């Protein structure tokens, strides 16, 4: 008889507490360090706190992945309870989180780490898929193989209001950030081959950019109807968010649209008013 399965992920999965509870997904947090203070990602320090601090003194937090021992302790808790584990991480091209999880998993039986090749709710979509496979009775090894085969079907993209945070975080040059900000360019980024890159630059007010971006990302796409995410980093007018959500529902016909807020690990690079529509293609 196969063992029960638990689905786990690192905190860049960016799922709400309600979704984590609904799909019974367990999370190991990355660490947010600001000066002498450290916080588990998603606990005690929010992106809004981070933006306020940055505007006050120009300080951005640093993020760090759990170490091998932290992962080993995390996985052991479930293994000792009789579970097998399917674990998802942010793309190995962006962080050493997956490598630490992989090394820890080698010390245990029945732990299956998966490199999502994604970030944020791109990972979340795969975690939910894994949870639904678990609930349908699939075993851990089968779930891990299935999720690994889906990574290139996940559409993960975002449009940015500013490049300032990416520049401060070392993800682009100061010249590129200054030029984009002065010209009011709104870069759109997408995940390809495990890496995040600019695929288009919009111009104009953010409300109009959001609508154009969403329309171009989802129109005429063969999107799985189950789950679509509208994920943002905060400081967007809630009325506008609801208008954009209705646009997504109209264009995709999805059964469930989840509005989520990105955590500090993601928001420290994208800054406020970043927004993405994320889904799995058929």
ABEGO torsion letter per residue (X at the ends): XBBBBBBBBBAAAGBBAAAAAAAGBBBBBBBBBBEABBBBBGBGBBAAAAAAAAAAAGBBBBBBBBBAAAAAAAAAAAAAAGBBBBBBBBBAAABAAAAAAAAAAAABBGBBBBBAGBBEAAAAAAAAAAAAAAAAGBBAAAAAAAAAAAAAABBBBBBBABAAAAAAAGABBAAAAAAAAAAGBBBBBBBBGGBBBBABBBBEBAAAAAAAAAAAAABGBBBBAABBBBBBAEGBBAAAAAAAAAAAAAAAGBABBBBBBBBAAAAAAAEBGBBBBBBBBX
